[in-house]
């Protein structure tokens, strides 16, 4: 085992190295005392090379291990707390890796590094601690990565063609994924349960048998998952939803969910949902379905050519939709059931198979600078609303009424 730290040292003070018993000028000195120096932790680093290494080696740059598991085991044996770092040379590693250490561990691929699970078991399974992976491909396992613990950070990691999930994490405090591909897996691309905070940037999750990304929370809203943030990425051609998300605050920015067999995105049980500059098109069901969310804000997004509604909202307190296109859907462009207030502005909902805008139950409705033309139902259908304010709105060439309002006293 490599030395992790400089052991505590003692030294005998000489007459010229007297230790001051207490501070301040004029205080007495006591020669012959023993001074203890603090322990200092060193990062432990191992090297792995499938072509040139041997597991009997020391794991140094000149004498690397042959397998990643050998390096992980050596790191696990450390008795002194400290982070471990494993560098993996380019190549294919036929392994199922188990990580048990509670210390932080980072595994970095140098070049094209593929870890092949051989069709059985998880490619990497970690039970605890903090794990960081960089520049790796995890394939042909049960899960590509199955994680518990404090945190998981993935940078340029691909998890594809696994029989279950590309990446699964349960009861992890924080998950961050940057620039990864989680496609062609037997269940979900990414499946997260009761994860504290979730951050996904430039992630693709396509052609999975179920969801592209599924984030689930057991218990009340925010009890376990406080925030989910998805920025950029493609979540298309999945067997169920492109994105299925739960959490206290959910933000989706710059994503596309296309041609999924169910909804492009489904949101359940959240305090706040923000959807910004995103596209949900050609899905077999709704472009976006939202249920039981307090506040929903949708800005300059597109929901078109879907098999049901473009945007389907139910049991939402406050809704703001600004900008965007909600056209050519088989159902309504916007099908909205809002409890308190809805503000719709600068939108276009034309050529839908149902209504352009179908809005129920809100106490206050404001529609500004929007178009609802050429729909097979009504241009605008307001049912059981309190106060409605429509300004600079067109609703032409619809098969039924241009604009219809039903209000119950």
SEMAR-157379 format. One line per 8 residues: number of its first residue (from 1); their letters; for each residue y negated, z, x of C-alpha. Coordinates in pm, whole numbers, plus 50000, padded with zeros to 5 digits. Example, Ala and Ser with C-alpha at 12.3 -4.5 7.8 and 13.67 -1.06 7.14 Angstrom:
REM residues 2
1	AS	50450:50780:51230; 50106:50714:51367
This chain:
REM residues 409
1	XXXXXXXX	50000:50000:50000; 49662:49906:50140; 49428:50197:50205; 49190:50236:49911; 48950:50486:50059; 48834:50667:50366; 48997:51007:50352; 48779:51315:50340
9	XXXXXXXX	48686:51405:50696; 48592:51735:50848; 48409:51794:51168; 48308:52101:51362; 47936:52128:51401; 47818:52167:51756; 47511:52350:51869; 47314:52028:51834
17	XXXXXXXX	47466:51952:51491; 47395:52275:51315; 47418:52284:50941; 47128:52431:50753; 47253:52697:50518; 46951:52661:50289; 46649:52431:50280; 46300:52506:50398
25	XXXXXXXX	46133:52558:50729; 46215:52879:50901; 46550:52922:50732; 46846:53037:50936; 47125:52811:51070; 47491:52893:51102; 47675:52719:51387; 48046:52651:51363
33	XXXXXXXX	48051:52555:50993; 48278:52281:50853; 48112:51988:50675; 48308:51784:50417; 48225:51415:50380; 48269:51246:50043; 48553:51006:49959; 48453:50641:49950
41	XXXXXXXX	48639:50391:49732; 48726:50047:49862; 48815:49745:49651; 49182:49661:49700; 49241:49286:49736; 49565:49093:49730; 49646:48725:49781; 49914:48515:49611
49	XXXXXXXX	50039:48167:49703; 50345:48021:49529; 50396:47759:49799; 50335:47961:50115; 50388:48321:50007; 50674:48570:50009; 50698:48888:49804; 50812:49069:50118
57	XXXXXXXX	50471:48998:50274; 50177:49236:50276; 49966:49031:50033; 49698:48947:50289; 49527:48608:50331; 49764:48520:50618; 50069:48677:50454; 50031:48628:50077
65	XXXXXXXX	50271:48729:49805; 50465:48456:49625; 50424:48592:49270; 50137:48736:49072; 50361:49013:48936; 50424:49137:49291; 50048:49170:49346; 50005:49343:49010
73	XXXXXXXX	50283:49589:49091; 50124:49668:49425; 49793:49730:49252; 49964:49950:48991; 50110:50173:49264; 49769:50286:49381; 49718:50660:49342; 49342:50655:49393
81	XXXXXXXX	49119:50524:49112; 48953:50196:49199; 48924:49832:49104; 49179:49577:49221; 49128:49208:49288; 49395:48937:49305; 49324:48586:49436; 49578:48324:49327
89	XXXXXXXX	49615:47994:49512; 49647:47667:49321; 49991:47597:49179; 50228:47670:48892; 50365:48024:48857; 50670:48066:48632; 50620:48427:48533; 50587:48680:48252
97	XXXXXXXX	50338:48933:48387; 50313:49295:48274; 50010:49508:48369; 50033:49885:48323; 49758:50018:48549; 49453:50186:48391; 49223:50082:48678; 49008:49769:48637
105	XXXXXXXX	49190:49454:48748; 49054:49105:48815; 49276:48799:48866; 49102:48483:48994; 49257:48140:49024; 49151:47928:49319; 49186:47568:49204; 49420:47467:48922
113	XXXXXXXX	49639:47769:48847; 49896:47753:48566; 50107:48051:48461; 50409:47930:48264; 50585:48190:48048; 50908:47991:48037; 50924:47986:47658; 50995:48358:47616
121	XXXXXXXX	50776:48670:47620; 50403:48692:47672; 50260:48511:47971; 50043:48819:48044; 50082:49152:47868; 49841:49433:47946; 49868:49774:47784; 49554:49954:47897
129	XXXXXXXX	49250:49953:48125; 49001:49672:48183; 49114:49320:48263; 48916:49020:48387; 49073:48674:48423; 48905:48370:48578; 49012:48009:48607; 49369:48036:48475
137	XXXXXXXX	49587:47845:48229; 49836:48054:48028; 50101:47843:47860; 50454:47828:47719; 50483:48196:47631; 50493:48397:47309; 50129:48501:47341; 49933:48355:47627
145	XXXXXXXX	49765:48695:47666; 49847:49010:47465; 49604:49291:47542; 49531:49655:47463; 49282:49872:47649; 48914:49920:47723; 48789:49564:47773; 48902:49206:47829
153	XXXXXXXX	48680:48940:47989; 48797:48580:48019; 48607:48315:48216; 48730:47955:48207; 49072:48064:48085; 49286:47827:47876; 49573:47955:47659; 49754:47660:47504
161	XXXXXXXX	50098:47563:47371; 50218:47920:47320; 50462:47994:47036; 50246:48269:46881; 49881:48327:46969; 49685:48192:47260; 49509:48529:47299; 49580:48846:47102
169	XXXXXXXX	49398:49178:47143; 49429:49501:46944; 49216:49817:46968; 49013:49685:47261; 48660:49813:47305; 48505:49483:47411; 48622:49121:47431; 48420:48847:47604
177	XXXXXXXX	48542:48489:47636; 48344:48223:47822; 48431:47853:47829; 48797:47861:47730; 49042:47643:47540; 49278:47812:47293; 49443:47516:47123; 49787:47397:47013
185	XXXXXXXX	49934:47745:46964; 50201:47839:46707; 49983:48088:46518; 49615:48150:46602; 49414:48033:46897; 49250:48378:46922; 49365:48677:46712; 49166:49002:46744
193	XXXXXXXX	49228:49323:46548; 48995:49625:46553; 48799:49510:46857; 48467:49688:46903; 48247:49395:47005; 48345:49028:47027; 48152:48761:47220; 48274:48402:47240
201	XXXXXXXX	48076:48135:47425; 48171:47766:47448; 48524:47829:47321; 48743:47556:47172; 49030:47649:46937; 49183:47341:46778; 49518:47224:46639; 49658:47575:46600
209	XXXXXXXX	49916:47626:46325; 49701:47889:46153; 49341:47989:46242; 49133:47876:46534; 48986:48228:46564; 49086:48524:46345; 48895:48853:46383; 49023:49127:46153
217	XXXXXXXX	48906:49481:46092; 49105:49756:45923; 48913:50028:45743; 48551:50011:45625; 48286:49765:45739; 48187:49839:46097; 48439:50120:46137; 48606:49931:46419
225	XXXXXXXX	48430:49597:46479; 48054:49637:46515; 47960:49281:46611; 48108:48932:46638; 47907:48661:46814; 48028:48300:46844; 47800:48059:47032; 47893:47692:47063
233	XXXXXXXX	48251:47569:47048; 48479:47355:46837; 48717:47503:46578; 48879:47201:46417; 49211:47059:46294; 49367:47404:46244; 49637:47476:45985; 49422:47735:45804
241	XXXXXXXX	49060:47827:45879; 48861:47720:46180; 48701:48066:46193; 48806:48375:45993; 48578:48666:46080; 48521:49028:45979; 48279:49279:46130; 47953:49463:46073
249	XXXXXXXX	47721:49195:46214; 47841:48836:46254; 47642:48561:46426; 47762:48201:46451; 47539:47961:46643; 47593:47597:46737; 47960:47563:46637; 48157:47289:46464
257	XXXXXXXX	48453:47341:46231; 48593:47007:46119; 48902:46893:45926; 49074:47229:45895; 49346:47261:45631; 49158:47544:45455; 48794:47656:45499; 48587:47563:45799
265	XXXXXXXX	48484:47929:45817; 48571:48232:45603; 48367:48554:45624; 48476:48877:45453; 48333:49229:45450; 48019:49232:45668; 47673:49382:45661; 47493:49078:45799
273	XXXXXXXX	47593:48716:45857; 47376:48471:46053; 47476:48102:46068; 47251:47885:46286; 47260:47513:46378; 47628:47479:46290; 47838:47209:46125; 48127:47252:45881
281	XXXXXXXX	48252:46918:45759; 48564:46746:45630; 48759:47067:45564; 49021:47069:45288; 48859:47363:45107; 48503:47502:45142; 48288:47431:45440; 48197:47802:45453
289	XXXXXXXX	48325:48076:45220; 48147:48413:45222; 48264:48717:45027; 48133:49074:45009; 47847:49052:45260; 47517:49239:45219; 47279:48990:45384; 47345:48621:45455
297	XXXXXXXX	47108:48399:45654; 47189:48030:45704; 46951:47821:45914; 46957:47442:45965; 47331:47399:45924; 47537:47115:45778; 47822:47154:45528; 47934:46811:45408
305	XXXXXXXX	48242:46616:45296; 48446:46927:45224; 48727:46943:44967; 48556:47211:44760; 48201:47352:44798; 47981:47309:45099; 47871:47674:45091; 48058:47915:44861
313	XXXXXXXX	47905:48263:44839; 48032:48551:44625; 47927:48915:44598; 47629:48885:44834; 47316:49099:44792; 47053:48883:44965; 47078:48518:45067; 46841:48297:45265
321	XXXXXXXX	46924:47930:45324; 46666:47739:45526; 46711:47374:45622; 47037:47185:45635; 47247:46934:45443; 47504:47028:45174; 47604:46685:45048; 47909:46477:44954
329	XXXXXXXX	48136:46774:44889; 48407:46750:44624; 48274:47061:44451; 47920:47203:44449; 47686:47158:44740; 47591:47526:44713; 47797:47755:44488; 47621:48090:44502
337	XXXXXXXX	47687:48424:44331; 47409:48654:44451; 47331:49003:44322; 46968:49061:44425; 46772:48767:44570; 46823:48410:44688; 46572:48193:44873; 46657:47824:44924
345	XXXXXXXX	46417:47600:45115; 46414:47266:45297; 46771:47179:45198; 46934:46859:45075; 47236:46873:44843; 47304:46521:44721; 47608:46330:44600; 47836:46626:44540
353	XXXXXXXX	48128:46618:44296; 47991:46923:44115; 47636:47062:44105; 47388:47029:44384; 47298:47397:44343; 47496:47636:44120; 47349:47985:44139; 47454:48289:43932
361	XXXXXXXX	47339:48645:43865; 47048:48685:44109; 46752:48898:44005; 46510:48667:44192; 46552:48300:44289; 46312:48091:44494; 46376:47722:44566; 46123:47533:44779
369	XXXXXXXX	46089:47180:44923; 46447:47077:44847; 46639:46782:44698; 46937:46787:44462; 46997:46424:44371; 47287:46207:44261; 47537:46485:44191; 47824:46452:43942
377	XXXXXXXX	47722:46778:43774; 47375:46929:43748; 47112:46895:44013; 47038:47266:43973; 47230:47508:43749; 47091:47861:43731; 47298:48104:43523; 47210:48462:43428
385	XXXXXXXX	46922:48488:43673; 46614:48708:43640; 46303:48540:43777; 46320:48181:43908; 46046:48006:44106; 46104:47635:44185; 45837:47443:44377; 45833:47095:44528
393	XXXXXXXX	46193:47038:44420; 46353:46710:44312; 46670:46682:44101; 46720:46317:44005; 47001:46083:43906; 47248:46362:43838; 47520:46299:43579; 47417:46599:43370
401	XXXXXXXX	47087:46783:43350; 46829:46743:43618; 46778:47118:43621; 46942:47369:43388; 46872:47737:43352; 47066:47993:43150; 46915:48341:43135; 47059:48634:42945
409	X	46820:48902:42834
